[in-house]
């Protein structure tokens, strides 16, 4: 196995940051400038270019941050610097939970009905887009995000509670 030379910059692009950052901190020599990155866009959303999209940086070595910020802003990206745990909490809600709910909607109703609201069409389209990710990527986003499982349970509990409320017999007026 080759080890990066001192001064080499190493970045990951995983959607989770806690585990990759921990690995880079322990596995890479101290003289390697490592930084965790997560582009908050994919091929579909950036098909017309990178300008205006966001990337998160999770610093491992301080000297890598300024270089990474210059690199990404030169590409037209907006840069956010975050702690890996804060990043993964945010991604558990916006990425993991978002995909979980949208994929569930499309699994339950794969085709648009003959009439639909604009909001439903948007969510359905986003669910179809989310489903383009490979099953392995989707599972890994959830498996390696330490905060995703609790949010999935919370939304399932909320949906079950809402279902019970909708199916409960009406209260008798007094």
JOHURA-V347555 format. One record per pair of residues at least 24 apart in sequence whose C-alpha atoms are under 7 Angstrom apart, sorted by the first residue. I is the first residue (numbers start at 1). J is the second residue. If there is no record, write none. Layout:
i={I | I}
j={J | J}
//
This chain:
i={4 | 5 | 6 | 6 | 7 | 7 | 7 | 8 | 8 | 9 | 9 | 10 | 10 | 11 | 11 | 11 | 12 | 12 | 13 | 13 | 13 | 14 | 15 | 16 | 16 | 16 | 16 | 17 | 17 | 17 | 18 | 18 | 18 | 21 | 25 | 33 | 33 | 33 | 34 | 34 | 34 | 35 | 35 | 35 | 35 | 50 | 50 | 50 | 51 | 51 | 51 | 52 | 52 | 52 | 53 | 53 | 54 | 54 | 55 | 55 | 56 | 56 | 56 | 57 | 57 | 58 | 58 | 58 | 88 | 88 | 89 | 92 | 92 | 92 | 93 | 96 | 96 | 96 | 97 | 97 | 99 | 99 | 102 | 102 | 103 | 103 | 103}
j={32 | 32 | 31 | 32 | 31 | 32 | 33 | 32 | 33 | 33 | 34 | 34 | 35 | 35 | 36 | 37 | 36 | 37 | 37 | 38 | 39 | 38 | 141 | 88 | 141 | 144 | 145 | 84 | 87 | 88 | 84 | 85 | 88 | 60 | 60 | 61 | 63 | 64 | 60 | 61 | 64 | 59 | 60 | 61 | 64 | 75 | 76 | 77 | 75 | 76 | 77 | 76 | 77 | 78 | 77 | 78 | 78 | 79 | 79 | 80 | 80 | 81 | 82 | 81 | 82 | 82 | 83 | 84 | 145 | 147 | 147 | 145 | 147 | 148 | 151 | 141 | 142 | 148 | 151 | 152 | 127 | 130 | 126 | 127 | 127 | 130 | 131}
//
